[in-house]
Amino acid sequence: MRIAIAADELTGVAGELAGELRLRGHEVTAFGALAEGDRTDWAWCSESAARAVADGDADQAVVCCWTGTGASIAANKVAGVRAALCADAETAAGARRWNDANVLALSLRDLSRARLDEIFDAWFSAGPSDDPGDVANIEHLAEIE
C-alpha cells in the first residue's frame, strides 16, 4: 500500500513512522519534518499528505502533530479525506470499519512505540464495513462535501 506520512516536528515516534511502515511492506512518501526542505507547519504538511490520498498518489496517510488535533483538522479539510484522530487500537479499528477512514491522525505528545504498533496493527487489519447503514453514512459524507 502507498502511505503518505507527515509530521510537523521530529519528536516522539515521528522518526519511526517511515521505517515501521516500510517493515510492514508499505511504500512511503514523506512530508513536513520527515522530508528535508519541506514546510513543517502542521496545517501545510498534513494537507500535503491528505492531498496525496485525495489525488490518488497514496492509498492512505498518517499525519501527526503534538496533539494530533490540528493534523486531523487540516487533513479533513481536503475533499474525499476522512481523517480520524486515534489514541488506541480500538478507535483505529473502528475508524477503519465504521468510518472508512483513509487518514490516521496521531498525537506525538503521548504516543509510545508500543501503542503505535498496536494502532498500526488495528488500522491495517481492519477494513470498511459492508453493513448498509455504515455504507450509507460514508456515502452521505460525500454528499455533504
Secondary structure as the mmCIF struct_conf table of DSSP 4:
data_model
#
loop_
_struct_conf.conf_type_id
_struct_conf.id
_struct_conf.beg_label_comp_id
_struct_conf.beg_label_asym_id
_struct_conf.beg_label_seq_id
_struct_conf.end_label_comp_id
_struct_conf.end_label_asym_id
_struct_conf.end_label_seq_id
STRN STRN1 ARG A 2 ALA A 7
BEND BEND1 ASP A 8 LEU A 10
TURN_TY1_P TURN_TY1_P1 GLY A 12 VAL A 13
HELX_RH_3T_P HELX_RH_3T_P1 ALA A 14 GLU A 16
HELX_RH_AL_P HELX_RH_AL_P1 LEU A 17 LEU A 23
TURN_TY1_P TURN_TY1_P2 ARG A 24 GLY A 25
STRN STRN2 GLU A 27 GLY A 32
TURN_TY1_P TURN_TY1_P3 ALA A 33 LEU A 34
BEND BEND2 ALA A 35 ALA A 35
TURN_TY1_P TURN_TY1_P4 GLU A 36 GLY A 37
BEND BEND3 ASP A 38 ASP A 38
HELX_RH_AL_P HELX_RH_AL_P2 TRP A 42 ALA A 54
TURN_TY1_P TURN_TY1_P5 ASP A 55 GLY A 56
BEND BEND4 ASP A 57 ASP A 57
BEND BEND5 ASP A 59 ASP A 59
STRN STRN3 GLN A 60 CYS A 65
BEND BEND6 TRP A 66 GLY A 68
HELX_RH_AL_P HELX_RH_AL_P3 THR A 69 ASN A 76
TURN_TY1_P TURN_TY1_P6 LYS A 77 LYS A 77
BEND BEND7 VAL A 78 VAL A 78
TURN_TY1_P TURN_TY1_P7 ALA A 79 GLY A 80
STRN STRN4 ALA A 83 LEU A 85
BEND BEND8 ALA A 87 ASP A 88
HELX_RH_AL_P HELX_RH_AL_P4 ALA A 89 ASN A 99
STRN STRN5 VAL A 103 SER A 107
BEND BEND9 LEU A 108 ASP A 110
HELX_RH_AL_P HELX_RH_AL_P5 ARG A 113 SER A 125
HELX_RH_AL_P HELX_RH_AL_P6 PRO A 132 ILE A 144
#
